[in-house]
Amino acid sequence: MIHLTRMRIFTHIDQLHRQLEARVEQRTLELEQTNGRLRAEIADRVRVVAALQESEDRYRDLVEHSQDL
């Protein structure tokens, strides 16, 4: 009887371990996907900031040179 109870406990622990491992794998996948999206968003923002800076520089040059005319 004690042996059977012990086996059930170990079986249950093994089942819980497998469930936890599956949850960890799923969460890891979700985090990797989120990180990928965030990296893409950061890259887009870096490009936008660079384009904005370039536009501001051109506008500043245009204004400064228009006063020379």
Sequence and secondary structure as in RCSB ss.txt:
>XXXX:A:sequence
MIHLTRMRIFTHIDQLHRQLEARVEQRTLELEQTNGRLRAEIADRVRVVAALQESEDRYRDLVEHSQDL
>XXXX:A:secstr
 HHHHHHHHHHHHHHHHHHHHHHHHHHHHHHHHHHHHHHHHHHHHHHHHHHHHHHHHHHHHHHHHHTT 
